[in-house]
């Protein structure tokens, strides 16, 4: 009931009804006041004997008797209809400004948040996201919801703009480093400062491959976030896919001296999902590669696949990757999957800074959910949930 009365059209209707009733009451009061003044003038103009006779008729409730009408007709000065017209005219002179003032007040009260919204929108159009948000004072019902949603949209735009600027700075930093190395060494080779050798060519090739990986990751992330990546979904066993992928990644783990613990279901059928096997391998590779780069000091990695039921009774197939490293840095805990979350210069050189962002984008593109937490050994824990097939 309270929510219905708080609707803008209901409140506007009440305001209009109140203004209309107030105007009618004021018009009636003006007409009554004029008639009272006119009657008093008529009454004072009566001779004393006639006044006493009229008072007696009124006291006996005979003010509409033939004798009373005779008195009115004989002593009343002016036309009756003229007096009513004058009273109506005076009432309109008083009520018209009152009605206009109330109308302007109501319209201003209702549209004040809209005027603030237009002002903020104009500032945002010029790239100013730091201005004060739309004032919610005076907004009720649907208009208050519109103002709240508009402010939330401005906050999201400000956040996206900040992420875009940070991404541009990080991308330029990531591109500048290998390009600077390539440019310096190529100039040295052309000037004869450095003699051509296999070692030098391998260094240049490594920088080129670093550039290629960054560009490929950017392309993958852009396609995934735009929803334009073509997926070849099929029924597959996540447990079997993880087992095969870890077998391929075992040399990388051995080189980092990390002990691998696999907790996989004995029956591959219980972990069946619908997904693109190529993209799922990319997800697993990125998660393991992230652990090798940032958690090798813990010398432990656990990969688990399990079926679980959440609080709402929904069944999910989960992929959990845990390590015993230092855990997520403080600046990453609030947004672990944001692209280039680490500041330029603090990132591991062998990584592009996009691995976890790609994991989240590919997971969500296939109907899953990606989350980050703290592992049982104090390191990082990444949990991916997929609907069973």
ZATI-88545 format. One record per residue (C-alpha): x, y, z; residue in one letter. Coordinates in Angstrom, 3 decimals. Each point is the difference from the previous one (the first is absolute). Layout:
TORTOR      east     north        up  residu
TORTOR         X         Y         Z       a
...
This chain:
TORTOR      east     north        up  residu
TORTOR     0.000     0.000     0.000       x
TORTOR     2.756     2.437     0.986       x
TORTOR     1.978    -0.793    -3.165       x
TORTOR    -3.111     0.617    -2.141       x
TORTOR    -0.592     3.410     1.599       x
TORTOR     3.648     0.880    -0.619       x
TORTOR    -0.353    -0.312    -3.768       x
TORTOR     0.707     3.220    -1.841       x
TORTOR    -3.312     0.014    -1.878       x
TORTOR    -1.902    -0.513     3.256       x
TORTOR     1.890     2.811     1.741       x
TORTOR    -0.445     2.258    -3.017       x
TORTOR    -3.747    -0.738    -0.002       x
TORTOR    -0.243     0.867     3.692       x
TORTOR     1.861     3.264    -0.576       x
TORTOR    -2.312     0.962    -2.885       x
TORTOR    -3.123    -0.959     1.986       x
TORTOR     1.199     1.995     3.013       x
TORTOR     0.745     3.025    -2.211       x
TORTOR    -3.419    -0.230    -1.673       x
TORTOR    -1.871    -0.310     3.314       x
TORTOR     1.998     2.898     1.479       x
TORTOR    -0.807     2.169    -3.025       x
TORTOR    -3.736    -0.825     0.214       x
TORTOR     0.003     0.722     3.731       x
TORTOR     1.745     3.332    -0.562       x
TORTOR    -2.427     0.918    -2.794       x
TORTOR    -2.954    -0.852     2.254       x
TORTOR     1.476     2.054     2.836       x
TORTOR     0.416     3.013    -2.304       x
TORTOR    -3.615    -0.283    -1.222       x
TORTOR    -1.275    -0.358     3.579       x
TORTOR     2.029     3.009     1.170       x
TORTOR    -1.311     2.176    -2.849       x
TORTOR    -3.605    -1.039     0.607       x
TORTOR     0.395     0.700     3.710       x
TORTOR     1.320     3.486    -0.661       x
TORTOR    -2.787     0.655    -2.521       x
TORTOR    -2.690    -1.243     2.434       x
TORTOR     1.391     2.137     2.809       x
TORTOR    -0.194     3.071    -2.243       x
TORTOR    -3.646    -0.896    -0.862       x
TORTOR    -0.839    -0.591     3.660       x
TORTOR     1.506     3.317     1.168       x
TORTOR    -1.950     1.887    -2.706       x
TORTOR    -3.375    -1.230     1.321       x
TORTOR    -2.211     2.338     2.054       x
TORTOR    -0.164    -0.902     3.660       x
TORTOR    -3.568    -1.255    -0.134       x
TORTOR     0.645    -2.127    -3.072       x
TORTOR     3.205    -1.390     1.547       x
TORTOR    -1.944    -1.029     3.123       x
TORTOR    -2.661    -1.617    -2.169       x
TORTOR     2.623    -1.892    -2.061       x
TORTOR     1.732    -1.209     3.154       x
TORTOR    -3.350    -1.275     1.260       x
TORTOR    -0.620    -1.847    -3.277       x
TORTOR     3.451    -1.584     0.089       x
TORTOR    -0.441    -0.990     3.655       x
TORTOR    -3.293    -1.732    -0.888       x
TORTOR     1.711    -1.678    -2.988       x
TORTOR    -2.067     1.977    -2.470       x
TORTOR     2.913     1.579    -1.874       x
TORTOR    -1.413    -1.475    -3.233       x
TORTOR    -3.542     1.193     0.592       x
TORTOR    -1.760     2.399    -2.425       x
TORTOR     0.486     2.909     2.432       x
TORTOR     3.769    -0.714     0.277       x
TORTOR     0.275    -0.212    -3.780       x
TORTOR    -1.875     3.318    -0.227       x
TORTOR     2.536     1.601     2.364       x
TORTOR     2.922    -1.377    -1.978       x
TORTOR    -1.499     1.173    -3.273       x
TORTOR    -0.788     3.489     1.320       x
TORTOR     3.227     0.802     1.843       x
TORTOR     2.680    -2.141    -1.747       x
TORTOR     2.210     2.182    -2.154       x
TORTOR     1.421    -1.473    -3.213       x
TORTOR    -0.617    -3.265    -1.826       x
TORTOR     0.394    -3.334     1.763       x
TORTOR     1.792    -1.659    -2.907       x
TORTOR     2.381     2.938    -0.238       x
TORTOR     1.079    -0.558     3.569       x
TORTOR     0.604    -3.678    -0.632       x
TORTOR     2.052     0.821    -3.075       x
TORTOR     2.068     2.490     1.961       x
TORTOR     0.576    -2.536     2.785       x
TORTOR     1.010    -2.618    -2.545       x
TORTOR     2.381     2.437    -1.681       x
TORTOR     1.633     0.916     3.309       x
TORTOR     0.300    -3.690     0.864       x
TORTOR     1.702    -0.719    -3.300       x
TORTOR     2.430     2.889     0.531       x
TORTOR     1.010    -1.559     3.323       x
TORTOR    -0.129    -3.665    -1.021       x
TORTOR     1.844     0.243    -3.328       x
TORTOR     3.352     1.120     1.506       x
TORTOR    -0.472    -2.538     2.795       x
TORTOR    -0.625    -2.835    -2.473       x
TORTOR     2.951     1.003    -2.181       x
TORTOR     2.315     0.232     3.015       x
TORTOR    -1.091    -3.416     1.268       x
TORTOR     0.378    -1.483    -3.490       x
TORTOR     3.527     1.351    -0.360       x
TORTOR     0.880    -1.233     3.496       x
TORTOR    -1.321    -3.517    -0.655       x
TORTOR     1.687    -0.270    -3.412       x
TORTOR     3.292     1.282     1.437       x
TORTOR    -0.237    -2.426     2.913       x
TORTOR    -0.659    -2.922    -2.319       x
TORTOR     2.600     0.860    -2.676       x
TORTOR     2.851     1.203     2.244       x
TORTOR     1.781    -3.405    -0.094       x
TORTOR    -0.396    -0.020    -3.803       x
TORTOR     1.703     3.394    -0.273       x
TORTOR     2.855    -1.283     2.165       x
TORTOR     0.179    -3.118    -2.186       x
TORTOR     0.325     2.102    -3.161       x
TORTOR     2.807     2.050     1.567       x
TORTOR     1.939    -3.096     1.063       x
TORTOR    -0.554    -1.646    -3.413       x
TORTOR     1.466     3.070    -1.735       x
TORTOR     3.100    -0.198     2.201       x
TORTOR     0.382    -3.709    -0.695       x
TORTOR    -0.331     0.697    -3.737       x
TORTOR     3.125     2.178     0.326       x
TORTOR     1.886    -2.758     1.839       x
TORTOR    -0.446     1.345     3.542       x
TORTOR    -0.858    -2.996     2.191       x
TORTOR     1.080     1.523     3.315       x
TORTOR    -2.899     2.476     0.301       x
TORTOR    -2.645    -0.279     2.656       x
TORTOR    -2.614    -2.617    -0.738       x
TORTOR    -3.673     0.744    -0.610       x
TORTOR    -1.701     1.284     3.155       x
TORTOR    -2.682    -2.401     1.236       x
TORTOR    -1.721     2.641     2.145       x
TORTOR    -3.631     0.335    -1.017       x
TORTOR     0.071    -3.176    -2.110       x
TORTOR    -2.544    -2.685     0.854       x
TORTOR    -1.246    -3.235    -1.466       x
TORTOR     1.056    -0.732    -3.577       x
TORTOR     1.899     3.292    -0.267       x
TORTOR     2.123    -0.915     3.024       x
TORTOR     0.752    -3.363    -1.593       x
TORTOR     0.980     1.767    -3.245       x
TORTOR     2.330     2.367     1.892       x
TORTOR     1.570    -2.879     1.951       x
TORTOR     0.507    -2.024    -3.196       x
TORTOR     1.408     3.045    -1.800       x
TORTOR     2.534     0.595     2.803       x
TORTOR     0.959    -3.682    -0.072       x
TORTOR     0.509     0.257    -3.770       x
TORTOR     2.284     3.036     0.470       x
TORTOR     1.997    -1.910     2.638       x
TORTOR     0.359    -2.950    -2.403       x
TORTOR     1.078     2.334    -2.821       x
TORTOR     2.555     1.624     2.269       x
TORTOR     1.352    -3.413     0.975       x
TORTOR     0.144    -1.133    -3.643       x
TORTOR     1.746     3.217    -0.985       x
TORTOR     2.585    -0.466     2.770       x
TORTOR     0.561    -3.619    -1.074       x
TORTOR     0.320     1.093    -3.629       x
TORTOR     2.637     2.576     0.898       x
TORTOR     1.863    -2.512     2.180       x
TORTOR    -0.183    -2.622    -2.763       x
TORTOR     1.304     2.469    -2.572       x
TORTOR     2.913     0.895     2.292       x
TORTOR     0.772    -3.671     0.670       x
TORTOR    -0.246    -0.993    -3.662       x
TORTOR     2.327     2.818    -1.026       x
TORTOR     2.438    -1.082     2.707       x
TORTOR    -0.149    -3.651    -1.032       x
TORTOR     0.536     0.889    -3.658       x
TORTOR     2.703     2.558     0.645       x
TORTOR     2.382    -2.365     1.794       x
TORTOR     0.438    -2.687    -2.704       x
TORTOR    -0.132     2.602    -2.753       x
TORTOR     2.745     1.999     1.705       x
TORTOR     2.132    -3.138     0.322       x
TORTOR    -0.578    -0.876    -3.657       x
TORTOR     0.743     3.530    -1.173       x
TORTOR     3.184     0.292     2.068       x
TORTOR     1.424    -3.347    -1.079       x
TORTOR    -0.933     0.472    -3.659       x
TORTOR     1.700     3.415    -0.048       x
TORTOR     3.056    -1.570     1.622       x
TORTOR     0.036    -2.773    -2.613       x
TORTOR    -0.370     2.497    -2.862       x
TORTOR     2.798     2.201     1.373       x
TORTOR     2.284    -2.949     0.568       x
TORTOR     0.154     0.577     3.754       x
TORTOR    -1.263    -3.547     0.629       x
TORTOR     1.140    -2.881    -2.125       x
TORTOR    -2.810    -2.193    -1.394       x
TORTOR    -0.220    -3.241     1.935       x
TORTOR    -2.481    -2.736     0.777       x
TORTOR    -0.346     1.274     3.585       x
TORTOR    -0.871     3.475    -1.241       x
TORTOR    -2.562    -1.326    -2.442       x
TORTOR    -1.598    -2.141     2.705       x
TORTOR    -0.296     3.086     2.221       x
TORTOR    -1.747     1.899    -2.772       x
TORTOR    -2.269    -2.998    -0.665       x
TORTOR    -0.949    -0.180     3.704       x
TORTOR    -1.025     3.660    -0.023       x
TORTOR    -2.036    -0.558    -3.167       x
TORTOR    -1.754    -2.988     1.561       x
TORTOR    -0.765     2.098     3.084       x
TORTOR    -1.668     2.571    -2.238       x
TORTOR    -1.919    -2.748    -1.796       x
TORTOR    -1.288    -1.479     3.257       x
TORTOR    -1.179     3.399     1.212       x
TORTOR    -1.810     0.728    -3.268       x
TORTOR    -1.582    -3.477    -0.058       x
TORTOR    -1.193     0.405     3.593       x
TORTOR    -1.447     3.428    -0.724       x
TORTOR    -1.821    -1.366    -3.048       x
TORTOR    -1.361    -2.992     1.941       x
TORTOR    -1.200     2.192     2.858       x
TORTOR    -1.615     2.539    -2.329       x
TORTOR    -1.831    -2.706    -1.953       x
TORTOR    -1.184    -1.730     3.178       x
TORTOR    -1.250     3.187     1.670       x
TORTOR    -1.792     1.040    -3.202       x
TORTOR    -1.674    -3.416    -0.218       x
TORTOR     1.293    -0.471    -3.533       x
TORTOR     2.234    -2.993     0.689       x
TORTOR    -1.221    -3.120    -1.741       x
TORTOR    -0.231    -2.956     2.368       x
TORTOR    -0.272    -3.639    -0.942       x
TORTOR    -1.831    -1.287     3.030       x
TORTOR    -0.320    -3.710     0.543       x
TORTOR    -0.566    -2.434     2.814       x
TORTOR     3.317    -0.670     1.733       x
TORTOR     1.286    -1.288     3.290       x
TORTOR     1.692     2.818     1.883       x
TORTOR     1.894    -2.527     2.146       x
TORTOR     1.430    -1.798    -3.050       x
TORTOR     0.886     3.324    -1.687       x
TORTOR     1.801     1.234     3.115       x
TORTOR     1.916    -3.296     0.250       x
TORTOR     1.198     0.273    -3.610       x
TORTOR     0.897     3.699     0.332       x
TORTOR     2.011    -0.548     3.198       x
TORTOR     1.920    -2.789    -1.699       x
TORTOR     1.070     2.483    -2.681       x
TORTOR     0.869     2.656     2.592       x
TORTOR     1.971    -2.355     2.255       x
TORTOR     3.433     0.992    -1.397       x
TORTOR    -0.766     3.651     0.761       x
TORTOR    -0.932    -0.904     3.579       x
TORTOR     3.095    -2.136     0.440       x
TORTOR     2.186     2.839    -1.227       x
TORTOR    -1.589     2.272     2.635       x
TORTOR     0.477    -2.763     2.635       x
TORTOR    -3.697    -0.049     0.837       x
TORTOR    -1.610    -3.162     1.395       x
TORTOR    -3.283    -0.706    -1.770       x
TORTOR    -3.032    -1.383     1.845       x
TORTOR    -2.933    -1.164    -2.109       x
TORTOR    -3.425    -0.569     1.548       x
TORTOR    -2.035    -1.291    -2.914       x
TORTOR    -3.139    -2.176    -0.049       x
TORTOR     0.580    -3.661    -0.754       x
TORTOR    -3.039     0.009    -2.271       x
TORTOR     0.481     2.561    -2.768       x
TORTOR    -3.748     0.017    -0.699       x
TORTOR    -0.807     1.872     3.237       x
TORTOR     1.871     3.105    -1.239       x
TORTOR    -1.633     0.286    -3.418       x
TORTOR    -0.630     3.565    -1.224       x
TORTOR    -0.696     1.727    -3.314       x
TORTOR     2.986     2.105    -0.992       x
TORTOR     2.597     0.662    -2.678       x
TORTOR     2.905    -2.390     0.726       x
TORTOR     2.563     2.356    -1.597       x
TORTOR    -1.064     2.940     2.157       x
TORTOR    -0.197    -2.178     3.112       x
TORTOR     3.608    -1.067    -0.598       x
TORTOR     0.901     3.679    -0.299       x
TORTOR    -1.685     0.676     3.359       x
TORTOR     1.898    -2.818     1.705       x
TORTOR     3.297     1.077    -1.580       x
TORTOR    -0.464     3.597     1.141       x
TORTOR    -0.825    -1.017     3.580       x
TORTOR     2.974    -2.354     0.256       x
TORTOR     2.289     2.546    -1.682       x
TORTOR    -1.140     2.675     2.445       x
TORTOR     0.858    -2.315     2.921       x
TORTOR     3.433    -0.787    -1.457       x
TORTOR     0.821     3.693    -0.432       x
TORTOR    -1.295     1.286     3.330       x
TORTOR    -0.151    -2.961     2.419       x
TORTOR     3.060    -2.113    -0.826       x
TORTOR     1.458     0.893     3.402       x
TORTOR    -2.687    -2.167     1.633       x
TORTOR     1.110    -3.087    -2.020       x
TORTOR    -3.570    -1.359     0.021       x
TORTOR    -2.963     0.056    -2.351       x
TORTOR    -3.321    -1.781     0.341       x
TORTOR    -2.566    -0.388    -2.759       x
TORTOR    -3.398    -1.385     0.970       x
TORTOR    -3.144    -0.808    -1.979       x
TORTOR    -3.171    -0.743     1.918       x
TORTOR    -3.781     0.050    -0.149       x
TORTOR    -1.708     2.103     2.664       x
TORTOR    -3.408     1.393     0.958       x
TORTOR    -0.378     3.651     1.021       x
TORTOR    -2.350     1.530     2.574       x
TORTOR    -2.829     0.286    -2.550       x
TORTOR     0.231    -3.679    -0.863       x
TORTOR     1.658     0.536    -3.396       x
TORTOR     2.643    -2.522    -1.079       x
TORTOR     3.300     1.317    -1.374       x
TORTOR     3.206    -1.531    -1.342       x
TORTOR     2.897     1.826     1.638       x
TORTOR     3.629     0.396    -1.043       x
TORTOR     2.220     1.131     2.872       x
TORTOR     3.657     0.999    -0.384       x
TORTOR     1.826     0.627     3.318       x
TORTOR     3.600     0.915     0.769       x
TORTOR     2.173     0.662     3.058       x
TORTOR     1.557     3.220    -1.241       x
TORTOR    -0.206     3.471     1.555       x
TORTOR    -3.616     0.378    -1.107       x
TORTOR    -1.602     2.835    -1.866       x
TORTOR     1.599     3.428     0.560       x
TORTOR    -2.191     2.507     1.864       x
TORTOR    -0.644     2.024    -3.159       x
TORTOR    -1.360    -3.129    -1.773       x
TORTOR    -2.338    -1.360     2.684       x
TORTOR    -2.902     2.282    -0.879       x
TORTOR     0.282    -0.658    -3.759       x
TORTOR     2.218    -3.038    -0.649       x
TORTOR    -1.187    -0.469    -3.595       x
TORTOR     0.419     3.608    -1.160       x
TORTOR     2.304     0.456    -2.957       x
TORTOR     3.467     1.366     0.853       x
TORTOR    -0.965     0.037     3.679       x
TORTOR     3.679     0.257     0.971       x
TORTOR     1.565     3.418    -0.497       x
TORTOR     2.398     0.326    -2.962       x
TORTOR     3.499    -1.033     0.982       x
TORTOR    -1.139    -2.388     2.780       x
TORTOR    -1.179    -2.744    -2.329       x
TORTOR     1.960    -3.134    -0.741       x
TORTOR     1.673     0.471    -3.342       x
TORTOR    -1.084    -3.400    -1.313       x
TORTOR    -3.668     0.816     0.498       x
TORTOR    -2.234     2.334    -1.985       x
TORTOR    -2.168     1.039     2.945       x
TORTOR    -3.093    -1.315    -1.785       x
TORTOR    -0.009    -3.685     0.981       x
TORTOR    -2.573     0.199     2.803       x
TORTOR    -2.146     2.442    -1.974       x
TORTOR    -0.123    -2.525    -2.822       x
TORTOR    -0.904    -2.750     2.485       x
TORTOR    -2.978     1.976     1.261       x
TORTOR    -1.135     1.079    -3.492       x
TORTOR     0.179    -3.532    -1.444       x
TORTOR    -1.704    -1.467     3.078       x
TORTOR    -2.911     2.439    -0.136       x
TORTOR    -0.255    -0.382    -3.774       x
TORTOR    -0.683    -3.709     0.585       x
TORTOR    -2.606     0.660     2.684       x
TORTOR     2.307    -0.433     2.988       x
TORTOR     1.061     2.110     2.969       x
TORTOR     3.571     0.857     1.042       x
TORTOR     0.901     0.842     3.605       x
TORTOR     3.206     0.542     1.978       x
TORTOR     0.673    -0.777     3.657       x
TORTOR     2.708    -1.051     2.452       x
TORTOR     1.148    -3.612    -0.101       x
TORTOR     0.326    -2.309     2.988       x
TORTOR     3.780     0.614    -0.010       x
TORTOR    -0.299     3.781    -0.145       x
TORTOR     0.572     0.380    -3.706       x
TORTOR    -2.428     0.806    -2.789       x
TORTOR    -3.060    -2.088    -0.813       x
TORTOR    -1.838     0.336    -3.300       x
TORTOR    -3.438    -1.586    -0.239       x
TORTOR    -1.803    -0.471    -3.319       x
TORTOR    -3.585    -1.251    -0.088       x
TORTOR    -1.763    -1.504    -3.008       x
TORTOR    -3.473    -1.392    -0.423       x
TORTOR    -0.081    -3.772    -0.524       x
TORTOR    -0.958    -1.249    -3.451       x
